[in-house]
């Protein structure tokens, strides 16, 4: 038996946004994305390819199992105060 991935994962929202206070502590969950797969495949969450800059990778990580976006550094108002995922 061969499993064919006929369906793309479907996210529960078309976009996700959040605003965060300056000095948000390391390890804070900023937002959580949620998707389902009609093929019943296990989903693995990651940063979208458009967001894989060195700066983004230094500031955030995505828990591959839960879809939670977490801070890796203290966020400073001058460098970032809003995240949007479309």
Protein Blocks (a to p, Z undefined) as FASTA:
>chain_A
ZZddfbccddfbfbdcddddehiaehiafbdcddddfklpacdddddfklmcfklmmmpc
cdfknopacdfbdcdfkloccdcdZZ
